[in-house]
Amino acid sequence: MGGLFLVLVLAIGALVAWGQVSRRMARVHDASGRSVGTAEAARVALIAAGGVLALILLGTTFRVVPVGHGLVVFNTLTRGFSLAREGITFVPPLVSNTALYDLRRLEYTMSSTAGEGRKASIDDSIWSPTSEGLQVGIDLTVWHHVDPRRLINIHQTIGPDYEEKIIRPAVRSVIRLVISEYPVMDVYSQKRALIQDEINAKIKTLVEKDGFLIDEVVLRDVRFTPEFTKAIEAKTIAQQAAEQMKYTLEKEQKEAERKVIEAHGRANAIEVINQALAQNPNYIKYLYVDKLSDKIAVIVSDQNTIMDLKGILDTHHK
């Protein structure tokens, strides 16, 4: 209808211009006072108007469809739809309504960060309860595109704003459904990849039947409420302290075991010495002499006396 309106406006403008030219040429008179050039003026104006209309019709008849796009054409007379792909395409003038769709991969981001996502001025992240009832905030990106084979049906039943009508509600619904089945720590770390795969599968099942192809849903960030964040920090500090205490206890336990082993070794050594003494009483003297410095020369005078021979010799020389 926009093209038809433009054609009517330009046609009216051409007729007005034709009238102006006709009136000006009608003011031209010959020597006898008779008006001349009226027929010529009409012919010139008619040719000009026809040229303008031809250019207008030519401009609205052929359309250039950009690469990666599809043009849905609705004929108001036949009530039929057609789809034109990249390049120049013929569009019946005056009776056609058209809508241009981007068929390339599109991105739809919901984020809490200012300047990101489709709604950059607000916190657009998805808050959902976990299986314990704790709230987590999810930032994500959906990569998707339209199935060209279903584009005419999408245009008839949904329209160009399908992202807001289909993609966004489906993603938010599936996110809340899946997150509510997992404990908060699984969402944060341990099973995040598994949760993302489950979200992808459920969203694809939900929207692809309508002609929307989901390439990937990526969980960009997982956030907690400030109160839960403080609780996590306190728990982490406590765990670190417990690990340090466990290390200290293990160290002391190993030291105690080492001392027990050392004590057993000494006891065994004493037992061996006692057995040797029982067999040979002079063994104790041998052990004593063996512990003396190598610089000491000794002589055993009897069984009860040990003399420092080197000390005696040194005294004699002085």
C-alpha positions in Angstrom: 0.0 0.0 0.0 2.9 2.3 0.6 4.0 2.0 -3.1 0.5 2.7 -4.3 0.3 5.8 -2.2 3.6 7.0 -3.6 2.4 6.5 -7.1 -0.8 8.4 -6.5 1.2 11.3 -4.9 3.6 11.5 -7.8 0.7 11.2 -10.4 -1.1 14.1 -8.7 2.1 16.1 -8.8 2.5 15.4 -12.5 -1.0 16.5 -13.2 -0.6 19.7 -11.3 2.7 20.4 -13.2 0.8 19.7 -16.5 -1.9 22.2 -15.6 0.7 24.9 -14.7 2.5 24.5 -18.0 -0.7 24.5 -20.0 -1.8 27.8 -18.3 1.5 29.5 -19.0 1.5 28.5 -22.7 -2.1 29.6 -23.0 -1.1 33.1 -22.1 1.0 33.4 -25.4 -0.9 35.3 -28.1 -0.2 36.1 -31.8 -0.3 39.6 -33.4 -4.1 39.5 -33.7 -4.5 38.6 -30.0 -5.5 35.0 -30.4 -4.0 32.4 -28.0 -1.4 30.1 -29.5 0.4 27.0 -28.2 -2.4 25.5 -26.3 -2.4 22.2 -28.2 1.4 22.1 -28.1 1.4 22.8 -24.3 -1.0 20.0 -23.7 1.1 17.6 -25.8 4.3 18.5 -23.9 2.6 18.2 -20.5 1.1 14.9 -21.4 4.4 13.5 -22.5 6.1 14.7 -19.3 3.4 13.2 -17.1 3.6 9.9 -19.0 7.3 9.8 -18.5 7.0 10.5 -14.8 4.4 7.8 -14.4 6.5 5.3 -16.4 9.5 6.0 -14.1 7.4 5.5 -11.0 5.9 2.3 -12.3 9.4 1.0 -13.3 10.8 1.8 -9.8 8.0 0.0 -8.0 7.9 -3.0 -10.4 11.5 -4.2 -9.9 13.0 -4.7 -6.4 16.5 -5.5 -5.3 16.6 -8.2 -2.6 19.9 -8.0 -0.6 22.2 -11.0 0.0 20.9 -13.2 2.8 17.4 -11.8 2.7 14.0 -12.9 1.5 11.2 -10.8 0.2 7.6 -11.9 0.8 5.2 -10.6 -1.8 1.5 -10.6 -1.3 -0.8 -9.9 -4.3 -3.9 -8.1 -3.2 -5.8 -9.2 -6.3 -5.0 -12.9 -6.4 -4.5 -13.1 -2.6 -1.5 -15.2 -3.2 2.0 -15.1 -1.6 5.4 -15.6 -3.2 9.0 -15.5 -1.9 11.8 -13.8 -3.8 15.5 -14.4 -2.9 18.7 -12.4 -3.5 18.9 -10.3 -6.6 16.5 -8.3 -8.8 12.9 -9.5 -8.7 9.6 -8.4 -10.5 6.9 -7.2 -8.2 3.5 -6.5 -9.7 2.9 -2.7 -9.3 0.0 -1.2 -7.4 -1.3 -4.5 -6.2 1.6 -5.9 -4.1 2.5 -5.7 -0.4 6.0 -6.7 0.4 8.0 -7.5 3.6 11.8 -8.0 3.7 13.2 -10.6 6.1 16.8 -11.3 7.2 17.5 -15.0 6.7 21.1 -14.9 8.0 22.1 -16.0 11.5 20.8 -13.5 14.1 21.9 -12.9 17.7 19.5 -12.3 20.5 21.3 -11.5 23.8 19.7 -11.0 27.3 22.2 -9.5 29.7 22.4 -7.5 32.9 25.3 -5.5 31.6 24.5 -2.0 30.4 25.0 -1.6 26.6 24.7 -5.3 25.9 21.8 -7.3 24.5 18.6 -6.4 22.7 17.4 -4.3 25.7 20.6 -2.5 26.5 19.1 0.1 28.8 17.8 -2.4 31.5 18.8 -5.5 33.3 17.5 -8.1 30.9 19.0 -11.2 32.5 16.7 -14.1 33.4 16.2 -14.7 37.1 15.1 -18.2 38.0 14.8 -20.3 41.2 16.9 -23.4 41.6 15.7 -26.7 43.1 16.4 -25.3 46.6 14.4 -22.1 45.8 17.5 -19.9 45.5 17.4 -17.2 42.8 20.1 -17.2 40.1 20.5 -14.7 37.3 21.3 -16.0 33.8 22.9 -13.9 31.0 22.7 -15.7 27.6 22.9 -15.4 23.9 20.7 -17.1 21.3 21.9 -17.6 17.8 19.1 -18.4 15.4 17.8 -18.0 11.9 14.5 -18.4 9.9 13.8 -21.5 7.8 13.3 -20.0 4.3 10.9 -22.7 3.4 8.6 -21.6 6.3 9.0 -17.8 5.7 5.7 -17.2 4.0 3.8 -19.1 6.8 5.8 -17.1 9.5 4.8 -13.9 7.7 1.2 -14.9 7.7 0.9 -16.1 11.2 3.5 -14.2 13.2 5.0 -11.3 11.3 8.4 -9.6 11.2 8.7 -9.1 15.0 8.9 -12.9 15.6 11.9 -12.5 18.0 9.8 -10.7 20.6 6.8 -12.9 20.0 8.4 -16.4 19.8 12.2 -16.5 20.5 12.3 -14.4 23.7 9.3 -16.0 25.5 10.4 -19.5 24.5 14.0 -19.0 25.8 12.8 -17.4 29.1 10.3 -20.2 29.7 12.8 -23.0 29.0 15.5 -21.4 31.2 13.2 -21.3 34.2 12.0 -24.8 33.6 15.5 -26.3 33.4 17.2 -24.3 36.1 14.5 -25.2 38.6 15.5 -28.9 38.3 19.1 -28.4 39.5 20.8 -27.4 42.8 22.5 -24.0 42.8 26.1 -25.3 42.8 25.4 -27.5 39.7 24.2 -24.4 37.9 27.2 -22.4 38.9 29.9 -24.9 38.1 29.7 -28.7 38.1 26.9 -29.4 35.6 26.8 -26.1 33.7 27.7 -27.6 30.3 25.1 -30.4 30.8 22.4 -27.8 31.7 23.3 -25.7 28.6 22.9 -28.8 26.4 19.5 -29.5 27.9 18.4 -25.9 27.4 19.4 -26.1 23.7 17.5 -29.3 23.2 14.3 -28.0 24.8 14.3 -24.7 23.0 14.9 -26.4 19.6 12.0 -28.7 20.2 9.7 -25.8 21.2 10.4 -23.3 18.4 11.6 -25.3 15.3 8.1 -26.6 14.6 7.2 -23.0 13.8 10.1 -22.5 11.4 12.7 -21.0 13.7 16.1 -22.8 13.7 18.2 -22.5 16.9 21.9 -22.7 16.2 23.1 -22.4 19.7 22.1 -21.1 23.2 25.1 -20.0 25.2 25.0 -19.3 29.0 27.3 -16.2 29.3 27.2 -15.7 33.0 25.5 -17.0 36.2 25.0 -14.6 39.1 23.6 -14.9 42.6 21.9 -12.5 44.9 24.2 -10.4 47.1 23.2 -12.4 50.2 24.0 -15.7 48.7 27.3 -14.4 47.3 28.3 -13.4 50.9 27.3 -16.9 52.1 29.4 -18.5 49.4 32.4 -16.4 50.3 32.0 -17.4 54.0 31.7 -21.0 53.1 34.8 -20.8 50.9 36.8 -19.3 53.8 35.6 -22.0 56.2 36.6 -24.7 53.7 40.0 -23.2 53.3 40.5 -23.1 57.1 39.3 -26.7 57.4 41.7 -27.8 54.7 44.6 -26.0 56.5 43.6 -27.7 59.8 43.4 -31.1 58.0 46.9 -30.5 56.7 48.2 -29.6 60.1 46.7 -32.7 61.7 48.0 -35.0 59.0 51.5 -33.4 59.5 51.3 -34.0 63.3 50.0 -37.5 62.8 52.9 -38.3 60.5 55.4 -36.8 63.0 53.9 -38.9 65.8 54.2 -42.0 63.6 57.8 -41.1 62.9 58.6 -40.8 66.6 56.9 -44.2 67.3 58.9 -45.8 64.6 62.1 -44.2 66.0 61.2 -45.3 69.5 60.6 -48.9 68.3 64.0 -48.7 66.6 65.8 -47.6 69.8 64.0 -50.3 71.8 65.1 -52.9 69.3 68.7 -51.6 69.5 68.6 -51.8 73.3 67.3 -55.3 73.1 70.2 -56.3 70.8 72.7 -54.7 73.2 71.3 -56.5 76.2 71.6 -59.8 74.4 75.2 -59.0 73.5 76.0 -58.1 77.1 74.5 -61.2 78.4 76.8 -63.2 76.1 79.9 -61.0 76.7 80.1 -58.5 79.6 83.0 -56.7 78.1 80.8 -55.6 75.2 79.8 -52.4 77.1 83.5 -51.4 77.3 83.8 -51.9 73.6 80.9 -49.6 73.0 82.4 -47.0 75.3 85.7 -47.0 73.5 84.1 -47.0 70.1 82.3 -43.7 71.0 85.6 -42.0 72.0 87.3 -39.6 69.7 89.9 -40.9 67.2 92.5 -38.6 68.8 92.4 -40.4 72.1 94.8 -43.3 72.6 93.4 -45.6 75.2 94.6 -48.6 77.2 92.5 -50.9 79.2 94.3 -51.7 82.5 91.7 -54.0 84.0 88.1 -54.7 83.6 87.0 -51.6 85.6 89.6 -49.0 84.5 90.1 -47.2 81.1 93.1 -44.9 80.9 93.9 -42.1 78.4 97.4 -43.2 77.3 97.8 -40.2 75.0 97.1 -37.8 77.9 99.7 -39.5 80.1 102.4 -39.3 77.4 101.7 -35.7 76.8 102.1 -34.9 80.5 105.4 -36.8 80.6 107.0 -34.9 77.8 106.2 -31.6 79.4 
